[in-house]
Amino acid sequence: MTERLYYVHPSAYVDEPCEIGVDTKIWHFCHIMAHARIGENCNLGQNVFVAGGVVIGANVKIQNNVSVYAGVELEDDVFCGPSCVFTNVINPRSQIVRHGSYMRTLVRRGATIGANATIVCGATIGRYAFIAAGAVVRSDVPDYALMAGVPAVQKGWMSRHGHRLPAPDADGLMVCPESGWRYQEVEPGVVRCLDWPEDKPLAATTEIARV
Ligand SMILES: CC(C)(COP(=O)(O)OP(=O)(O)OC[C@H]1O[C@@H](n2cnc3c(N)ncnc32)[C@H](O)[C@@H]1OP(=O)(O)O)[C@@H](O)C(=O)NCCC(=O)NCCS
């Protein structure tokens, strides 16, 4: 028998076959269905459900009481706050079978979904976007956008380190107070970090690093 390189609490159910990455931890009362794929170094808190066929990237943190239904994909470094809600049928009716007509939800690298937020299916949450606690998201969210409210509206931009970006300076730059990295709205509704590519993982050190 091969050695298991991830941790599953004895109270959790993991249906085989499925893929779970090295150093991932699956805590109390979770249920992982067959054919789910979970990357390395993830943390699934108490009472997390992952449906069959779902793909979860590396270093994803899922807090307590979250169900990741079929049709949902979480890229690397996503944070799901406690009791946030995913959906996969836009117009459910108990008397009508909609298996096979699930709508996709894609949460892109590094995005945060706040506690108790709801993501209505069909939306893509952009890289490093930040969904505030309790928000209801109905449509696509740009990279780095801070969304709040019901329905969610954009309140501003959030840095990769999780700080609301100030208004642009005279050069059109928004500087993160933690990292010092510069962000710019390069075209209307499109923000980019000038100091670190969106798809590049953070350096192990918290020192400011410019490419
Ligand atoms: C969004 C958040 C990060 C605050 O950001 P912030 O920029 O420091 O917030 P501010 O207090 O300056 O508020 C900015 C605006 O968003 C609004 N806002 C902030 N959080 C909100 C929320 N959860 N729902 C609705 N509106 C919210 C504020 O009222 C304010 O609106 P205004 O500009 O019209 O006055 C925080 O409220 C939040 O929701 N964090 C998520 C916490 C969480 O779920 N953690 C999970 C792990 S335990």
The ligand as an ORCA input file, in Angstrom:
! r2SCAN-3c Opt
* xyz 0 1
  C     -14.444     44.215      2.534
  C     -13.651     44.286      3.820
  C     -12.277     43.655      3.609
  C     -13.460     45.694      4.282
  O     -12.703     46.426      3.373
  P     -12.312     47.917      3.742
  O     -11.876     48.600      2.526
  O     -11.396     47.921      4.928
  O     -13.707     48.406      4.226
  P     -14.253     49.785      4.576
  O     -14.737     49.650      5.971
  O     -13.317     50.901      4.227
  O     -15.525     49.824      3.606
  C     -15.425     50.118      2.264
  C     -16.827     50.208      1.750
  O     -17.362     48.879      1.587
  C     -18.469     48.714      2.459
  N     -18.340     47.379      3.006
  C     -17.273     46.836      3.607
  N     -17.519     45.578      3.932
  C     -18.764     45.336      3.512
  C     -19.578     44.192      3.533
  N     -19.111     43.030      4.057
  N     -20.802     44.267      2.992
  C     -21.265     45.433      2.462
  N     -20.536     46.548      2.402
  C     -19.302     46.480      2.930
  C     -18.381     49.801      3.485
  O     -19.657     50.133      3.987
  C     -17.790     50.917      2.650
  O     -18.784     51.476      1.798
  P     -18.751     53.011      1.358
  O     -17.448     53.214      0.634
  O     -19.943     53.162      0.490
  O     -18.821     53.768      2.635
  C     -14.380     43.580      4.983
  O     -15.530     44.340      5.333
  C     -14.837     42.158      4.678
  O     -15.954     41.898      4.249
  N     -13.898     41.235      4.952
  C     -14.137     39.802      4.786
  C     -14.047     39.141      6.173
  C     -14.242     37.676      6.012
  O     -15.207     37.221      5.471
  N     -13.275     36.907      6.511
  C     -13.358     35.452      6.338
  C     -12.265     34.769      7.142
  S     -12.716     34.679      8.850
*
